[in-house]
Amino acid sequence: MKRRAAVRLGAAATTCVVGASLIVAWAMRPDRAAGPCVVIDGPALLPDIPEASGLAVSRRDPNLLWSHNDSGNSAVLFALDTAGIVRGQVRVPVRSGDWEDISAARCPAGDCLYIADIGDNGLTRRGIHIYRVPEPAPGDAETGRAEVFNATYADGPHNAEAMFVAGAEIFIVTRDRVGGLYRSTITGSSELRFRRVGQLGLAAVTDAEASRDEKSVAVRTSHEVVFYRTADLIEGSDIPYFRVAIDGLKEPQGEGVAVDGRMLYLASEGRPWKRAGRFVSLRCDFPR
């Protein structure tokens, strides 16, 4: 009798464990939609980009995106297709500092990538750096020579993870409780001075990126993607025209964002026990 009772107890315990595991798995399963956005591809695993940070849609090929790892990793850019498959790894001939974001935009050379070495968790950096390189092809071994912009803030150091470029204007959004918006203009000098031009009212901003046509800007936190008209931001208005809640996608640590037409792309760092980054693409019914 005691043996049969022990067997029954063991079976019950096993059932409870299996049931709990199924409940946890169900709870962690990401939604297939976020507001007016439907998941098209992903989540795709990015084993080579465990600390996927910035994200930008290529100007040379709209079917490609560029990403990179956070600080403490090699100075390498990763070319992804819109399903999150790595199509190339390209070295950048600079030292990697605290890379937090990447943006794609026009430049005197044609199409360029702007790499934001702007992280400053301890608020101890006397200056930050932005690197500009001609956009490479995914199969290139190394980018062309990097132009280096040495930058400071007019009101002292800030920690930031988000940058976007519109024409000759570079914007940085600080990672703090308010999302301060800073702006500087490329004039031909290698020195940039960022001045505060607004406050987005967003806490812990992790990325920002202008659309390929530069008419809108997506700014993200761990919980939402907020959309602004680029012209409004340039004119000093900080009122968004659209917001998308993304908690239901259950990203491990949401970081990157990029937008192209109706497509929204998100990147995330991996989990401590499964280091691969994540990538997801969504098609959205954005308002006009």
C-alpha positions as a Markdown table, in Angstrom:
| # | Residue | x | y | z |
|---|---|---|---|---|
| 1 | Met | 0.0 | 0.0 | 0.0 |
| 2 | Lys | 2.8 | 2.4 | 0.9 |
| 3 | Arg | 4.5 | 1.7 | -2.4 |
| 4 | Arg | 1.3 | 2.3 | -4.4 |
| 5 | Ala | 0.7 | 5.5 | -2.5 |
| 6 | Ala | 4.3 | 6.7 | -3.2 |
| 7 | Val | 3.8 | 5.9 | -6.9 |
| 8 | Arg | 0.5 | 7.9 | -7.0 |
| 9 | Leu | 2.2 | 10.8 | -5.2 |
| 10 | Gly | 5.1 | 10.7 | -7.7 |
| 11 | Ala | 2.8 | 10.7 | -10.6 |
| 12 | Ala | 0.8 | 13.6 | -9.2 |
| 13 | Ala | 4.0 | 15.6 | -8.6 |
| 14 | Thr | 5.1 | 14.9 | -12.2 |
| 15 | Thr | 1.8 | 16.0 | -13.5 |
| 16 | Cys | 2.0 | 19.2 | -11.5 |
| 17 | Val | 5.5 | 19.9 | -12.8 |
| 18 | Val | 4.5 | 19.3 | -16.4 |
| 19 | Gly | 1.4 | 21.4 | -16.0 |
| 20 | Ala | 3.3 | 24.3 | -14.4 |
| 21 | Ser | 5.9 | 24.1 | -17.3 |
| 22 | Leu | 3.1 | 24.3 | -19.9 |
| 23 | Ile | 1.6 | 27.3 | -18.1 |
| 24 | Val | 5.0 | 29.0 | -18.0 |
| 25 | Ala | 5.5 | 28.2 | -21.7 |
| 26 | Trp | 2.1 | 29.6 | -22.6 |
| 27 | Ala | 2.6 | 32.7 | -20.5 |
| 28 | Met | 6.0 | 33.4 | -22.3 |
| 29 | Arg | 4.6 | 32.8 | -25.8 |
| 30 | Pro | 4.6 | 36.1 | -27.6 |
| 31 | Asp | 1.5 | 37.5 | -29.1 |
| 32 | Arg | 1.2 | 37.6 | -32.9 |
| 33 | Ala | 0.0 | 41.1 | -33.0 |
| 34 | Ala | 0.6 | 44.5 | -31.3 |
| 35 | Gly | -2.2 | 47.0 | -31.7 |
| 36 | Pro | -2.6 | 47.5 | -35.5 |
| 37 | Cys | 0.6 | 45.6 | -36.2 |
| 38 | Val | 0.8 | 41.9 | -37.1 |
| 39 | Val | 3.9 | 39.8 | -36.8 |
| 40 | Ile | 5.1 | 38.7 | -40.2 |
| 41 | Asp | 8.4 | 37.0 | -39.3 |
| 42 | Gly | 10.0 | 36.0 | -36.0 |
| 43 | Pro | 10.9 | 36.0 | -33.4 |
| 44 | Ala | 14.2 | 35.0 | -35.1 |
| 45 | Leu | 17.2 | 34.1 | -33.0 |
| 46 | Leu | 20.4 | 36.1 | -33.5 |
| 47 | Pro | 23.2 | 34.0 | -32.0 |
| 48 | Asp | 25.9 | 36.3 | -33.4 |
| 49 | Ile | 24.2 | 39.4 | -31.9 |
| 50 | Pro | 23.4 | 38.5 | -28.3 |
| 51 | Glu | 23.4 | 42.2 | -27.3 |
| 52 | Ala | 21.5 | 43.5 | -30.4 |
| 53 | Ser | 21.2 | 47.2 | -29.8 |
| 54 | Gly | 20.7 | 49.5 | -32.8 |
| 55 | Leu | 18.7 | 48.8 | -35.9 |
| 56 | Ala | 18.5 | 50.6 | -39.2 |
| 57 | Val | 16.9 | 49.9 | -42.6 |
| 58 | Ser | 19.5 | 50.0 | -45.4 |
| 59 | Arg | 19.3 | 52.8 | -47.9 |
| 60 | Arg | 21.0 | 50.7 | -50.6 |
| 61 | Asp | 18.6 | 47.8 | -50.3 |
| 62 | Pro | 15.3 | 48.0 | -48.5 |
| 63 | Asn | 15.3 | 44.3 | -47.9 |
| 64 | Leu | 18.3 | 44.6 | -45.6 |
| 65 | Leu | 18.8 | 46.0 | -42.1 |
| 66 | Trp | 21.9 | 46.7 | -40.1 |
| 67 | Ser | 22.5 | 45.9 | -36.5 |
| 68 | His | 25.4 | 45.6 | -34.0 |
| 69 | Asn | 26.2 | 44.5 | -30.5 |
| 70 | Asp | 26.4 | 46.7 | -27.5 |
| 71 | Ser | 29.7 | 47.6 | -25.6 |
| 72 | Gly | 32.4 | 45.0 | -25.0 |
| 73 | Asn | 32.1 | 43.4 | -28.4 |
| 74 | Ser | 34.0 | 43.7 | -31.7 |
| 75 | Ala | 33.5 | 46.6 | -34.1 |
| 76 | Val | 31.3 | 44.6 | -36.5 |
| 77 | Leu | 28.1 | 45.5 | -38.3 |
| 78 | Phe | 25.6 | 42.7 | -39.1 |
| 79 | Ala | 23.4 | 42.7 | -42.3 |
| 80 | Leu | 20.0 | 41.1 | -41.7 |
| 81 | Asp | 17.3 | 40.3 | -44.1 |
| 82 | Thr | 13.7 | 41.2 | -43.2 |
| 83 | Ala | 13.2 | 37.7 | -41.7 |
| 84 | Gly | 16.2 | 38.2 | -39.3 |
| 85 | Ile | 18.7 | 36.0 | -41.1 |
| 86 | Val | 22.2 | 37.3 | -41.0 |
| 87 | Arg | 23.5 | 37.9 | -44.6 |
| 88 | Gly | 26.8 | 39.5 | -43.8 |
| 89 | Gln | 29.3 | 40.7 | -41.2 |
| 90 | Val | 31.3 | 43.8 | -41.9 |
| 91 | Arg | 34.2 | 45.1 | -39.8 |
| 92 | Val | 34.4 | 48.8 | -39.0 |
| 93 | Pro | 38.0 | 50.1 | -38.8 |
| 94 | Val | 37.6 | 51.8 | -35.4 |
| 95 | Arg | 37.7 | 50.8 | -31.8 |
| 96 | Ser | 34.4 | 49.8 | -30.4 |
| 97 | Gly | 33.4 | 51.8 | -27.4 |
| 98 | Asp | 29.9 | 51.9 | -26.1 |
| 99 | Trp | 28.0 | 51.5 | -29.3 |
| 100 | Glu | 24.3 | 52.0 | -28.7 |
| 101 | Asp | 22.6 | 52.8 | -32.0 |
| 102 | Ile | 23.0 | 52.9 | -35.8 |
| 103 | Ser | 21.2 | 55.1 | -38.4 |
| 104 | Ala | 21.1 | 55.1 | -42.1 |
| 105 | Ala | 20.9 | 58.3 | -44.1 |
| 106 | Arg | 22.2 | 60.2 | -47.1 |
| 107 | Cys | 25.6 | 61.8 | -46.9 |
| 108 | Pro | 28.1 | 63.5 | -49.2 |
| 109 | Ala | 29.4 | 60.0 | -50.2 |
| 110 | Gly | 25.8 | 58.9 | -51.1 |
| 111 | Asp | 24.4 | 56.5 | -48.6 |
| 112 | Cys | 26.0 | 56.2 | -45.2 |
| 113 | Leu | 25.7 | 54.5 | -41.8 |
| 114 | Tyr | 26.0 | 56.5 | -38.6 |
| 115 | Ile | 27.2 | 54.6 | -35.6 |
| 116 | Ala | 26.5 | 56.1 | -32.2 |
| 117 | Asp | 29.1 | 55.6 | -29.5 |
| 118 | Ile | 27.0 | 57.5 | -27.0 |
| 119 | Gly | 26.5 | 55.2 | -24.0 |
| 120 | Asp | 27.5 | 56.7 | -20.7 |
| 121 | Asn | 25.9 | 54.9 | -17.8 |
| 122 | Gly | 28.2 | 56.6 | -15.2 |
| 123 | Leu | 27.9 | 60.1 | -16.8 |
| 124 | Thr | 31.6 | 60.3 | -16.8 |
| 125 | Arg | 32.5 | 60.8 | -20.5 |
| 126 | Arg | 33.9 | 64.2 | -21.4 |
| 127 | Gly | 32.7 | 63.5 | -25.0 |
| 128 | Ile | 31.0 | 61.0 | -27.2 |
| 129 | His | 31.7 | 59.9 | -30.8 |
| 130 | Ile | 29.6 | 59.3 | -33.9 |
| 131 | Tyr | 31.2 | 57.4 | -36.8 |
| 132 | Arg | 30.1 | 57.8 | -40.4 |
| 133 | Val | 30.9 | 55.2 | -43.0 |
| 134 | Pro | 29.7 | 54.7 | -46.6 |
| 135 | Glu | 27.1 | 51.9 | -46.4 |
| 136 | Pro | 28.9 | 48.7 | -47.3 |
| 137 | Ala | 27.6 | 45.7 | -49.2 |
| 138 | Pro | 26.7 | 42.7 | -47.0 |
| 139 | Gly | 29.6 | 40.7 | -48.5 |
| 140 | Asp | 32.3 | 43.3 | -47.8 |
| 141 | Ala | 35.0 | 42.3 | -45.3 |
| 142 | Glu | 35.4 | 45.9 | -44.0 |
| 143 | Thr | 33.7 | 49.3 | -44.4 |
| 144 | Gly | 35.5 | 52.2 | -45.9 |
| 145 | Arg | 37.3 | 54.7 | -43.8 |
| 146 | Ala | 35.2 | 56.1 | -40.9 |
| 147 | Glu | 34.7 | 59.8 | -40.4 |
| 148 | Val | 34.8 | 60.6 | -36.7 |
| 149 | Phe | 32.6 | 63.2 | -35.2 |
| 150 | Asn | 33.6 | 64.2 | -31.7 |
| 151 | Ala | 30.6 | 65.4 | -29.8 |
| 152 | Thr | 29.6 | 67.1 | -26.5 |
| 153 | Tyr | 26.4 | 68.2 | -24.9 |
| 154 | Ala | 25.9 | 71.9 | -24.2 |
| 155 | Asp | 24.6 | 71.1 | -20.7 |
| 156 | Gly | 27.0 | 68.3 | -19.6 |
| 157 | Pro | 27.1 | 64.6 | -20.0 |
| 158 | His | 24.1 | 62.3 | -20.6 |
| 159 | Asn | 23.5 | 58.7 | -21.0 |
| 160 | Ala | 21.8 | 57.8 | -24.3 |
| 161 | Glu | 21.0 | 54.8 | -26.5 |
| 162 | Ala | 19.0 | 56.5 | -29.3 |
| 163 | Met | 20.0 | 58.5 | -32.3 |
| 164 | Phe | 18.4 | 59.3 | -35.6 |
| 165 | Val | 19.5 | 61.4 | -38.7 |
| 166 | Ala | 17.4 | 63.6 | -40.9 |
| 167 | Gly | 19.3 | 65.4 | -43.6 |
| 168 | Ala | 22.2 | 67.2 | -42.0 |
| 169 | Glu | 20.6 | 67.1 | -38.6 |
| 170 | Ile | 21.6 | 64.5 | -36.0 |
| 171 | Phe | 19.3 | 63.9 | -33.0 |
| 172 | Ile | 20.0 | 62.1 | -29.7 |
| 173 | Val | 17.3 | 61.0 | -27.2 |
| 174 | Thr | 18.6 | 60.5 | -23.7 |
| 175 | Arg | 17.9 | 57.4 | -21.7 |
| 176 | Asp | 16.5 | 58.8 | -18.4 |
| 177 | Arg | 13.1 | 59.5 | -17.0 |
| 178 | Val | 12.1 | 62.2 | -19.5 |
| 179 | Gly | 13.7 | 61.4 | -22.9 |
| 180 | Gly | 15.5 | 64.7 | -23.6 |
| 181 | Leu | 15.8 | 65.5 | -27.3 |
| 182 | Tyr | 19.2 | 66.9 | -28.4 |
| 183 | Arg | 20.1 | 68.2 | -31.9 |
| 184 | Ser | 23.3 | 69.1 | -33.8 |
| 185 | Thr | 23.9 | 70.0 | -37.4 |
| 186 | Ile | 26.7 | 68.6 | -39.5 |
| 187 | Thr | 28.5 | 71.6 | -41.1 |
| 188 | Gly | 31.7 | 70.1 | -42.3 |
| 189 | Ser | 33.5 | 70.3 | -39.0 |
| 190 | Ser | 34.4 | 67.1 | -37.1 |
| 191 | Glu | 33.1 | 68.7 | -33.9 |
| 192 | Leu | 29.5 | 68.5 | -32.9 |
| 193 | Arg | 27.7 | 70.3 | -30.1 |
| 194 | Phe | 24.3 | 68.9 | -29.1 |
| 195 | Arg | 21.8 | 71.3 | -27.6 |
| 196 | Arg | 18.5 | 70.4 | -25.9 |
| 197 | Val | 15.6 | 71.2 | -28.1 |
| 198 | Gly | 12.8 | 69.3 | -26.5 |
| 199 | Gln | 11.6 | 66.6 | -24.1 |
| 200 | Leu | 9.6 | 63.6 | -25.3 |
| 201 | Gly | 8.3 | 62.5 | -21.9 |
| 202 | Leu | 9.5 | 58.9 | -22.4 |
| 203 | Ala | 11.4 | 57.0 | -19.8 |
| 204 | Ala | 14.3 | 54.6 | -20.7 |
| 205 | Val | 14.4 | 55.2 | -24.4 |
| 206 | Thr | 16.5 | 52.5 | -26.1 |
| 207 | Asp | 16.5 | 53.4 | -29.8 |
| 208 | Ala | 15.1 | 55.8 | -32.4 |
| 209 | Glu | 15.2 | 55.8 | -36.2 |
| 210 | Ala | 13.9 | 57.9 | -39.0 |
| 211 | Ser | 12.0 | 56.2 | -41.8 |
| 212 | Arg | 13.7 | 55.7 | -45.1 |
| 213 | Asp | 11.9 | 58.7 | -46.5 |
| 214 | Glu | 12.8 | 60.6 | -43.3 |
| 215 | Lys | 9.2 | 61.8 | -42.9 |
| 216 | Ser | 8.6 | 60.1 | -39.6 |
| 217 | Val | 10.6 | 58.9 | -36.6 |
| 218 | Ala | 10.0 | 55.8 | -34.4 |
| 219 | Val | 11.2 | 56.0 | -30.8 |
| 220 | Arg | 11.0 | 53.0 | -28.6 |
| 221 | Thr | 11.2 | 51.9 | -25.0 |
| 222 | Ser | 10.7 | 48.4 | -23.6 |
| 223 | His | 7.0 | 48.9 | -23.6 |
| 224 | Glu | 6.0 | 50.9 | -26.6 |
| 225 | Val | 7.0 | 52.4 | -30.0 |
| 226 | Val | 6.1 | 56.1 | -30.3 |
| 227 | Phe | 5.8 | 57.8 | -33.7 |
| 228 | Tyr | 6.5 | 61.4 | -34.5 |
| 229 | Arg | 6.5 | 63.5 | -37.6 |
| 230 | Thr | 10.1 | 64.5 | -38.4 |
| 231 | Ala | 9.1 | 68.0 | -39.3 |
| 232 | Asp | 7.3 | 68.4 | -36.0 |
| 233 | Leu | 10.5 | 67.4 | -34.1 |
| 234 | Ile | 12.6 | 69.8 | -36.1 |
| 235 | Glu | 10.2 | 72.6 | -35.4 |
| 236 | Gly | 10.2 | 71.9 | -31.7 |
| 237 | Ser | 6.9 | 70.0 | -31.2 |
| 238 | Asp | 7.1 | 66.8 | -29.2 |
| 239 | Ile | 3.6 | 65.6 | -29.7 |
| 240 | Pro | 3.4 | 62.0 | -31.2 |
| 241 | Tyr | 0.9 | 61.0 | -33.8 |
| 242 | Phe | 0.7 | 57.3 | -33.0 |
| 243 | Arg | 1.7 | 54.8 | -30.3 |
| 244 | Val | 2.0 | 51.0 | -30.4 |
| 245 | Ala | 2.1 | 49.0 | -27.2 |
| 246 | Ile | 4.6 | 46.1 | -27.6 |
| 247 | Asp | 4.6 | 44.3 | -24.1 |
| 248 | Gly | 2.7 | 41.4 | -25.6 |
| 249 | Leu | 5.6 | 40.6 | -27.9 |
| 250 | Lys | 7.5 | 39.5 | -24.8 |
| 251 | Glu | 11.0 | 40.6 | -25.9 |
| 252 | Pro | 13.7 | 39.5 | -23.5 |
| 253 | Gln | 15.2 | 43.0 | -23.4 |
| 254 | Gly | 13.8 | 45.3 | -26.1 |
| 255 | Glu | 16.4 | 47.5 | -27.7 |
| 256 | Gly | 16.3 | 48.3 | -31.5 |
| 257 | Val | 13.7 | 49.8 | -33.7 |
| 258 | Ala | 13.4 | 50.6 | -37.4 |
| 259 | Val | 10.5 | 51.5 | -39.7 |
| 260 | Asp | 10.0 | 51.4 | -43.4 |
| 261 | Gly | 6.6 | 52.2 | -44.8 |
| 262 | Arg | 4.1 | 49.8 | -43.2 |
| 263 | Met | 6.9 | 47.6 | -41.8 |
| 264 | Leu | 8.1 | 47.9 | -38.2 |
| 265 | Tyr | 11.3 | 46.0 | -37.1 |
| 266 | Leu | 12.3 | 45.3 | -33.5 |
| 267 | Ala | 15.5 | 43.9 | -32.0 |
| 268 | Ser | 16.1 | 42.6 | -28.5 |
| 269 | Glu | 19.0 | 41.4 | -26.5 |
| 270 | Gly | 18.9 | 37.8 | -25.4 |
| 271 | Arg | 18.2 | 36.2 | -22.1 |
| 272 | Pro | 20.9 | 35.3 | -19.5 |
| 273 | Trp | 20.3 | 31.6 | -20.1 |
| 274 | Lys | 19.8 | 31.8 | -23.9 |
| 275 | Arg | 22.1 | 34.5 | -25.1 |
| 276 | Ala | 20.9 | 34.9 | -28.7 |
| 277 | Gly | 19.3 | 38.2 | -29.6 |
| 278 | Arg | 15.8 | 38.4 | -31.1 |
| 279 | Phe | 14.4 | 40.0 | -34.2 |
| 280 | Val | 10.8 | 40.4 | -35.3 |
| 281 | Ser | 9.2 | 42.1 | -38.2 |
| 282 | Leu | 5.6 | 43.4 | -38.2 |
| 283 | Arg | 3.3 | 44.9 | -40.8 |
| 284 | Cys | 1.3 | 47.8 | -39.4 |
| 285 | Asp | -1.8 | 49.7 | -40.4 |
| 286 | Phe | -0.4 | 53.1 | -39.6 |
| 287 | Pro | -2.5 | 56.2 | -39.7 |
| 288 | Arg | -1.9 | 58.7 | -42.5 |
